[in-house]
Amino acid sequence: MKEDTEPAPLVPRRAPLPEGARNYVTPRGLALLRTELERLRAELAGSERTADVSPGEAVALRVRIAELESRLSSAELVDPTEGAPDVVRFGARVRVRLADGSERSYRIVGVDEANVGEGRIAFVAPLARALLGRRIGDVVPWKTPRGEDEVEVVAIDFEPDSA
């Protein structure tokens, strides 16, 4: 009997939505999801024609495709430009001043679009939840792994990002 020595495929999991949370997406986030889905479908189709992926890799691609299809089917597009321009809400880019006087900018986005390295935080993240509904000048307390911190909202804008 031949032993299957192929390693189990590693399927990167998408960040889960918290129980009961709606799947809000920005226009940029929706475009990125659609682009990723098209790319994975093309990759799977190409690999099936040329047989250049292992069965495990093909399964991993199918799992990722199904996950993306599920996320897209539940996606709720939010237009960040609709609403009061002086209140932090989904889609806002918020510049905050930290306790040490330095400033950072964050864009509040959907779970799939979040990337802290790019300054994109999910609307369900503790800092985003603390900032939502705030205005310029508000000092906002929020819990960090080190304890409680404060940031001051110094700017809010809703200019769209490119994909």
C-alpha positions, 0 to 999 in steps of 0.5 A: 500500500502506497503511503500518502506523503503529501503534506496537508494543504495550508489554507490561510483562514480569513479573519472571522466576523464576530458572532452577529456582526454584519459584513460591512465592506468599503468600495475598495474592500469589495473590489479587492474581494472580487479581484481575489476571487477572480484570481483564485478561480483563474488559478484553479482553472489554469492548474486543472488544465495543466495539472500542475498542482497537487490534489491538496493544493487544488482542495485548498484553492477550492476552500479559499474560493468557497470562503470568498464566495461566502464573504461576498454573498454576505457583504454589505457595501457602505459608502463612506461619503454618505453621512456627517463629515465630522463624525468617525464612522465606517470608512473614515480615515482618522488621524489620532494623537497618542499620549507621547504626542506622535500622530497616526492615521487609521482607516476603519474598514471591513474585516477582510480589508484590515491590515494594521501595517497599512493603517487599516483597522477592522471596525470590530477592533477595540480602537475602531470601536472606541473611535466610532461616533467621535469627533475632532478634539475628542479624547478617546480611552481604549483598552490595549494589551498594556492597559488603558490608553488615550488618543485624541482625534485630530482629523477625520476624512472620507476621501476614497482609497484606490484598490 
